[in-house]
């Protein structure tokens, strides 16, 4: 299964996977408006892959077959300050 990957010019680290190059008919208009004008990143054959860098390959395949597209959002940002405060709170409760 071939897969075409585009990145969003509006949303950092946001990627759209579709089945055919420049065929966005299955992607909802609201999503395309939010995504912006897609910039081609690459074309890959999912049959030759066991995994993808940041997306679950099985979920990508399933969404491509059922919806006609897969939207990869950026991973959640770590809130290191919040984690530090929680650790400090736990330490103070242990004393």
Secondary structure as UniProt FT lines:
FT   STRAND          2..7
FT   TURN            12..13
FT   STRAND          15..18
FT   TURN            21..22
FT   TURN            25..26
FT   HELIX           29..35
FT   STRAND          39..45
FT   HELIX           46..48
FT   HELIX           57..66
FT   STRAND          69..72
FT   HELIX           80..94
//
